[in-house]
Every structure is written in structure tokens, then in C-alpha cells.
Amino acid sequence: MVNEGSDTVADDRRTRDRSGGVAAHAAVLGAAKLNPFGDLHTVQHLSALLARTMRGVFEPLLRREVRVWAEPLVVQRFADYRAERPETLTAWLPMVMAPTSGSALLVIDGKFLLELLDQFFGGTGDAPHPLPTEFSPAAEAMAARMGEMLAAPLKSAWEPLARFEFRPGRAEASPALLGDIDGDDAVVVTRLGIAAGTAKPAFLDICYPVLVLKPFAPSLMGKVHSKTAEPDSAWANGLARAVMGVTFPVRSVLAEPQIPLATLMELKIGDVIPVSFGTDVPVMVGTDRLGTGTVGTSNGRAAIRLTNIIRKDEEDYR
């Protein structure tokens, strides 16, 4: 499992130099065509934000504390990405990026997936050796479960730029069975490392097709938080209605008489405690003073007419 690492994958992928990123492909593949977004610092930042939320996803599955981080991303042809991967069992899980018609691709090492499956059913987190050549229905269900668990963190990470709804599709054991992406398609490859303590890490890749991201190029090429997604008016109106329906306790303290302890101890039914109050009494909302008012009646019920309201500035609430 993750505390032991994926021996066939972790060593070569962990030490592989990805720092060159887009620049490394400029001379050979023509980075200008593969990557129309520039340096993609925005997506790198979003990957780092996503990594921070992944502990809450994997620690319950692994039942131990883990570290999760984002590695430098690259832009490359999907065929080149496939060629770099070892010929071992891998789950290729499409993640539909609604409202677009495209999908991101969640790439899970088979050994890591089977370790999680063993942990999920109460085992010690051991994968079969040697690895099988295909996934069982239980392993496919585990891949779908991972997609469902990652959908919400992915949505939150992308929300500053675009309101994507991520939905997992069907996991495949071979990329040749994926119908939405071609070998010549350019993809932005983001990689998350997952490790416990000083153990070798496992890796999880998320590939975003460049064609799906192109409509959002202005956001991706700007500063990280310089432009947020368009507000949802229906959601904002619903939130406003919900906020306006919140109730607060409003009270007025008419009097707070003080009596000696000796008198208090001698009180009995029928005794009278004299009280007095001025023309104006304080009106409170929760623990804050709203203003003052005059005691009277309205429609046969006791009431207070507000004579003064204390206005507060926004700075008072910070």
C-alpha cells in the first residue's frame, strides 16, 4: 500500500525531471501548438490547492496519516504520455467536466488501486503479486468510488476559474478503449504524490485535454485569482432569501434591581421587589445593543417604540 510504495512505478516516476515542463517540449514538439496558455502557473496553483484537500480523501481509505503534494505539470501529446508510463495494470477513469462535453482523465496505478481495495475491505493493504491483467468488478467499483470522492475537491479547486461539475465515467484498463481522447491530442498532465512518513510515494495523474480548457484561456493566462467564475444569480438570490429568513432574539432589559443577600434569602411568595426605569430602555439583539426605546402598548400588548438606533460601520464587525 502507500506506506510500502509502488516498487515498479515510484522510483522512476518520482525522480523523473519534470521541472522543464513545457520548455522541454518546445524544440521537439512545438510547445506553442501544444500549449496555448503560456506558463500555466494558474493550473499549477490549482493543483497545489487540490493536493491540500486530498488528505481528507485518502487518510480515511488508508487509515493513517499521509502527505499529498502536487508535482510540476507538463503539456504533451497523449500518445507521448502513454509511452512514458510503465506497461503495468492501470485504471483510466474519465471525469466528465460539465457543462463542457469533454472529460478530464484520472489515471490510477493498478497496484495502488488494489492496495486501496484491500484496505477498504479490512485487509492490510497488500496488492496481489503478480498483478492481474485486468480489474475485477470490485476494483472497477473502487475506481469509480475514488472518482466520486475526488469530484467535490476538483470542483472546489477549479471554482475560482470555472464552474465545472466533475462526474466519473467507466474505468478502463486500457487507454485504447477511451473514445473521447486521441493520441495526438494535447493534454495538461498534473500529478499528485501520496506518501506516508518516509515511505515511497504512489502517484495519481489528472490529465486535462487542452481543447476542453481552451474556452477558459483568458482565466488560465491571468493571475491566479484575478478573475473568478461568473456568479450564479439563482444561487445568490436563494442565499439572500435564506439569510433574510434568519431570526434573532430581540429583548429589552426594563430593570435590573439589586438587593442585599440577606434580603434575597428572606424572600417569600407575595413579597414585592420595587423596580424603576427611565423614559428610554435599552433594546438588544443577541448580545449587541440595537438602540433605545420607550415602553408602551400596541394593540393591547406591551411594546417598545424605538427612539434611537445605533448604526455600525463594517469595520466594527472585523
KOLLUMKE-315993 format. One line per 2 residues: for each residue x, y, z of C-alpha. Coordinates in Angstrom, 1 decimal. Example, Ala and Ser with C-alpha at 12.3 -4.5 7.8 and 13.67 -1.06 7.14 Angstrom:
12.3/-4.5/7.8  13.7/-1.1/7.1
! end
This chain:
0.0/0.0/0.0  1.1/3.6/0.1
3.3/3.0/3.1  5.3/0.5/1.1
5.1/2.3/-2.2  4.6/1.1/-5.7
8.0/-0.5/-6.4  7.6/-0.7/-10.2
6.4/2.9/-10.5  7.6/5.1/-7.7
11.3/5.1/-8.3  11.4/6.1/-12.0
8.4/8.5/-11.8  9.5/10.2/-8.6
13.0/11.0/-9.8  12.0/11.9/-13.4
12.8/15.5/-14.1  9.5/17.3/-14.8
10.8/20.8/-14.0  11.4/21.5/-17.6
7.7/21.1/-18.3  6.6/23.0/-21.4
10.0/24.3/-22.2  11.4/20.8/-22.5
9.0/20.1/-25.4  9.5/23.5/-27.2
12.2/22.4/-29.5  11.0/18.9/-30.4
7.2/19.1/-30.3  6.5/22.8/-30.8
5.2/23.9/-27.4  3.4/26.9/-28.9
0.9/24.5/-30.6  0.6/22.0/-27.7
0.2/24.7/-25.1  -1.6/27.9/-26.0
-1.8/29.1/-22.3  1.7/30.3/-21.5
3.4/29.2/-18.3  0.2/27.7/-16.7
1.1/29.0/-13.2  -2.6/29.2/-12.6
-3.2/25.5/-13.2  -0.1/24.6/-11.1
-1.6/26.7/-8.3  -4.9/24.9/-8.6
-3.1/21.6/-8.4  -1.4/22.7/-5.2
-4.8/23.7/-3.8  -6.2/20.3/-4.8
-3.4/18.5/-3.1  -4.1/20.2/0.2
-7.6/18.7/0.2  -6.5/15.2/-0.7
-5.5/14.2/2.8  -9.2/14.2/3.7
-9.8/11.8/0.8  -7.0/9.3/1.3
-6.5/9.2/5.0  -9.9/7.5/5.7
-9.2/5.0/2.9  -5.6/4.2/4.1
-6.4/4.6/7.8  -3.2/6.5/8.5
-1.8/10.0/8.1  -0.4/10.8/4.6
1.4/13.6/2.8  0.0/14.8/-0.5
1.7/17.3/-2.9  1.5/18.5/-6.4
4.4/17.9/-8.8  5.3/20.3/-11.7
2.9/19.9/-14.6  3.7/19.3/-18.2
1.8/19.7/-21.5  2.4/16.9/-24.0
0.7/14.7/-26.6  -1.5/12.0/-25.0
0.4/9.4/-27.0  3.7/10.6/-25.5
2.2/10.5/-22.0  1.1/6.9/-22.6
4.5/5.9/-23.9  6.2/7.2/-20.7
4.0/5.1/-18.5  5.1/1.6/-17.5
3.3/-1.4/-19.1  1.5/-2.3/-15.8
-2.1/-2.5/-14.8  -3.6/1.0/-14.8
-7.1/2.4/-14.3  -8.0/5.1/-16.8
-11.1/6.9/-15.4  -12.8/9.6/-17.4
-14.1/12.6/-15.4  -16.8/14.5/-17.3
-16.3/18.2/-17.0  -19.8/19.6/-17.2
-21.1/21.8/-18.7  -18.5/21.1/-21.4
-18.7/17.9/-23.4  -15.1/16.9/-22.7
-13.6/14.9/-19.9  -10.5/15.0/-17.7
-8.7/11.7/-17.2  -7.9/10.3/-13.8
-5.0/7.8/-14.1  -4.6/5.4/-11.2
-1.7/2.9/-10.9  -3.3/-0.6/-10.6
-1.1/-1.6/-7.7  -2.2/1.5/-5.7
-5.8/0.9/-6.6  -5.7/-2.8/-5.5
-4.0/-1.7/-2.2  -6.8/0.7/-1.5
-9.3/-2.0/-2.3  -7.7/-4.4/0.2
-7.7/-1.7/2.8  -11.3/-0.9/2.1
-12.4/-4.5/2.9  -10.4/-4.6/6.1
-7.1/-6.0/4.8  -3.6/-4.9/5.4
-3.3/-3.0/2.1  -1.4/-5.7/0.1
-1.9/-6.0/-3.7  -1.7/-9.3/-5.5
1.7/-10.4/-6.8  2.0/-10.6/-9.7
-0.7/-8.1/-10.6  -3.6/-9.4/-12.6
-4.0/-8.4/-16.2  -7.5/-6.9/-15.7
-9.6/-5.4/-13.0  -12.3/-7.3/-11.0
-15.7/-5.8/-10.7  -14.8/-4.8/-7.1
-11.7/-3.0/-8.4  -13.7/-1.2/-11.0
-16.2/-0.1/-8.3  -13.2/1.1/-6.2
-12.0/3.2/-9.1  -15.5/4.7/-9.5
-15.6/5.4/-5.8  -12.3/7.3/-6.0
-13.7/9.4/-8.9  -16.8/10.2/-6.8
-14.6/11.2/-3.8  -12.4/13.4/-6.0
-15.3/15.1/-7.8  -16.0/17.6/-5.0
-12.3/18.6/-4.3  -11.8/19.1/-8.1
-14.8/21.3/-8.3  -13.7/23.4/-5.4
-10.1/23.7/-6.8  -11.4/24.9/-10.2
-14.2/27.2/-8.9  -12.0/30.4/-8.9
-11.7/30.0/-12.7  -14.7/27.9/-13.9
-17.7/26.2/-12.5  -17.0/22.6/-13.6
-19.1/19.7/-12.3  -16.9/16.6/-12.3
-18.7/13.2/-12.8  -16.8/9.9/-13.0
-17.4/7.6/-16.0  -16.4/4.0/-16.5
-12.8/3.0/-15.7  -10.9/1.2/-18.4
-7.8/-1.0/-18.1  -6.5/0.2/-21.5
-6.3/3.8/-22.9  -7.2/2.3/-26.3
-10.7/1.9/-25.1  -11.1/5.6/-24.3
-13.3/7.2/-27.0  -13.0/10.9/-26.0
-9.3/11.4/-26.4  -6.9/10.7/-29.3
-3.2/10.1/-29.2  -2.4/13.4/-31.0
-4.5/15.4/-28.5  -2.5/17.7/-26.2
-3.1/17.3/-22.5  -2.1/19.2/-19.4
-0.8/16.5/-17.0  -0.9/17.2/-13.3
0.5/14.8/-10.9  -0.2/14.3/-7.2
2.2/12.4/-4.9  0.8/10.4/-2.0
3.0/9.0/0.8  3.0/8.1/4.5
6.1/9.1/6.5  9.3/8.5/4.6
7.9/5.6/2.5  8.0/5.6/-1.3
5.0/7.6/-2.7  2.3/6.5/-5.0
1.2/8.8/-7.8  -2.1/9.9/-9.2
-2.3/11.7/-12.5  -5.1/14.0/-13.8
-4.9/14.9/-17.5  -6.9/17.8/-18.8
-7.4/18.0/-22.6  -6.2/21.3/-24.0
-9.2/21.5/-26.3  -11.5/21.4/-23.2
-9.6/24.2/-21.5  -9.2/26.5/-24.5
-12.5/28.4/-23.9  -11.1/29.3/-20.5
-7.8/30.6/-21.8  -8.2/34.2/-20.6
-8.6/32.9/-17.0  -5.8/30.4/-17.3
-3.4/33.1/-18.6  -4.3/35.7/-16.0
-3.2/35.9/-12.4  -4.3/33.1/-10.1
-7.3/34.9/-8.5  -7.6/37.9/-10.8
-10.8/36.6/-12.3  -13.4/34.4/-10.7
-16.2/32.4/-12.3  -19.4/34.2/-13.2
-21.8/34.4/-10.2  -24.8/32.2/-10.3
-27.7/34.6/-9.9  -30.2/31.9/-8.9
-27.8/30.7/-6.2  -27.2/34.3/-5.0
-30.9/35.0/-4.8  -31.6/31.8/-2.9
-28.8/32.6/-0.5  -30.2/36.1/0.1
-33.6/34.8/0.8  -32.2/32.2/3.2
-30.2/34.9/5.0  -33.2/37.2/5.3
-35.1/34.4/7.0  -32.6/34.0/9.8
-34.2/35.0/13.2  -32.5/36.9/16.0
-33.6/37.2/19.6  -34.6/40.8/20.4
-35.0/41.8/24.1  -35.2/44.8/26.3
-34.0/45.0/29.9  -36.5/47.1/31.7
-34.8/47.0/35.1  -32.0/45.3/37.0
-32.7/45.9/40.7  -30.1/45.0/43.3
-30.9/43.7/46.8  -28.7/42.5/49.6
-28.0/38.8/50.1  -29.8/38.9/53.4
-33.0/40.2/51.9  -32.7/37.8/49.0
-32.6/34.8/51.4  -35.7/36.0/53.2
-37.9/36.5/50.1  -41.2/34.6/50.1
-44.2/34.4/47.9  -46.1/37.7/47.9
-43.1/39.9/48.6  -42.7/42.9/46.2
-39.4/43.9/44.7  -39.6/47.6/43.6
-38.1/48.4/40.2  -37.7/51.7/38.4
-36.6/52.6/34.9  -36.2/55.8/32.9
-38.0/57.0/29.9  -35.8/55.1/27.5
-34.7/51.5/27.9  -32.0/49.6/26.0
-33.0/47.3/23.1  -30.7/44.3/22.5
-30.3/42.0/19.5  -28.4/39.0/20.8
-25.5/40.4/22.8  -25.3/43.7/20.8
-27.2/46.9/21.6  -29.5/47.9/18.8
-30.6/51.2/20.4  -33.1/52.5/22.9
-36.9/52.8/23.1  -39.9/53.9/25.1
-42.1/51.3/26.8  -45.8/51.4/25.9
-48.6/49.3/24.4  -49.7/48.4/20.9
-52.8/46.5/20.0  -53.3/45.7/23.7
-49.8/44.2/24.1  -46.7/45.6/25.7
-44.4/47.1/23.2  -41.4/49.3/22.8
-41.2/52.3/20.4  -37.6/52.8/19.1
-36.3/56.2/19.8  -32.7/55.7/18.8
-30.8/53.2/16.6  -27.1/52.7/16.9
-25.5/52.5/13.4  -22.4/50.5/13.0
-19.7/50.6/10.3  -18.3/47.5/8.6
-15.1/47.9/10.5  -17.0/47.2/13.7
-17.6/43.6/12.6  -14.0/42.8/11.8
! end
